[in-house]
Amino acid sequence: MSELQRPRVAIVGGTGAEGFGLALRLTRAGARVLIGSREAGKAEAAAARAPGAEGRANSDAVREAEIVVLTVPLAAQIEILKSVRESFRPGAILVDTTVPLEAALGGRASRTVSLWAGSAAQRAAQQVPDGVAVVAAFHSLSARSLADVDRPVDTDILICGDSASAKAAVRRLVEMLPGARAIDAGPLENARLLENVAALLIALNVGHRSSRAGLRITGLDPERAWTGR
Ligand SMILES: NC(=O)c1ccc[n+]([C@@H]2O[C@H](COP(=O)([O-])OP(=O)(O)OC[C@H]3O[C@@H](n4cnc5c(N)ncnc54)[C@H](OP(=O)(O)O)[C@@H]3O)[C@@H](O)[C@H]2O)c1
């Protein structure tokens, strides 16, 4: 991959389990990764454990990136998006990974809560500036699988969004992860379905004493773009 083709990816909340796992994997695969944190020093310390990645305060990471991946808990999602809103580059893509778990309200991690916007990803879309496309992705990719960097991740990753070009960019990002396959799951309004599947995977992990449950879709060509409604 040439220097110009290497995507610049900011991971807001990249010090956490999911974000750091993505940072490790994507850096290894050749992406230029900026780990974001509310504290620049914490981001730098995380980047020191992911050779090739760099650490930044969240808003500085967003300012430098073409693709911004949001990996913060539901309870922090809006506050964090407000804090970086002014930093998006024109035409940037926001990838929302948030699963609206009842755990955010002291309930179970295997249950979701319903949000007025329809899904966490649609809620994110209400917070970004015009011209920033939101794609929902990575819900089926567990932090545990990401951390095991010597093993392929072994999951399909369903992606939803209203911009075909943004989904194509996220598909290329997914395909940088060994063992992951991207599947176009339609418009952003389908994000609620992806978010609920993540809760199902958590329930399966609990029920089967695992932390690696993933997802495989059969019976369709994963290379095809969504053409229905
Ligand atoms: N874990 C998984 O297997 C998995 C799988 C799929 C999707 N997801 C989604 O990915 C997101 C992150 O999950 P995670 O397990 O990585 O979460 P986490 O480790 O608890 O938190 C991720 C990061 O969010 C930042 N953050 C910002 N505001 C925060 C606040 N008020 N309280 C706590 N942390 C805050 C923290 O970074 P700083 O302190 O550095 O700012 C923290 O390191 C969630 O929305 C989750 O649904 C997770």
The ligand as an ORCA input file, in Angstrom:
! r2SCAN-3c Opt
* xyz 0 1
  N     -15.704     -4.400     23.956
  C     -16.210     -5.029     22.898
  O     -15.984     -6.251     22.693
  C     -17.048     -4.259     21.894
  C     -17.458     -4.895     20.708
  C     -18.218     -4.170     19.795
  C     -18.559     -2.849     20.060
  N     -18.146     -2.267     21.230
  C     -18.524     -0.877     21.505
  O     -17.336     -0.116     21.582
  C     -17.489      0.934     22.531
  C     -16.318      0.887     23.514
  O     -16.340     -0.331     24.191
  P     -15.116     -0.709     25.154
  O     -15.406     -2.043     25.678
  O     -13.833     -0.461     24.439
  O     -15.313      0.399     26.297
  P     -14.334      0.947     27.408
  O     -13.033      0.188     27.354
  O     -15.060      0.957     28.695
  O     -14.152      2.491     27.035
  C     -13.542      2.940     25.870
  C     -12.968      4.319     26.099
  O     -13.996      5.303     26.132
  C     -13.425      6.491     26.687
  N     -14.419      7.257     27.425
  C     -14.863      8.461     27.082
  N     -15.777      8.910     27.938
  C     -15.911      7.964     28.879
  C     -16.718      7.862     30.030
  N     -17.579      8.819     30.399
  N     -16.572      6.751     30.779
  C     -15.750      5.757     30.413
  N     -14.951      5.817     29.309
  C     -15.050      6.915     28.549
  C     -12.244      6.051     27.564
  O     -11.085      6.637     26.978
  P     -10.292      7.889     27.625
  O     -10.425      7.769     29.112
  O      -8.901      7.628     27.158
  O     -10.919      9.092     27.051
  C     -12.228      4.536     27.397
  O     -10.926      4.016     27.337
  C     -18.854      0.728     23.208
  O     -19.811      1.609     22.708
  C     -19.201     -0.705     22.868
  O     -20.593     -0.923     22.777
  C     -17.389     -2.941     22.150
*
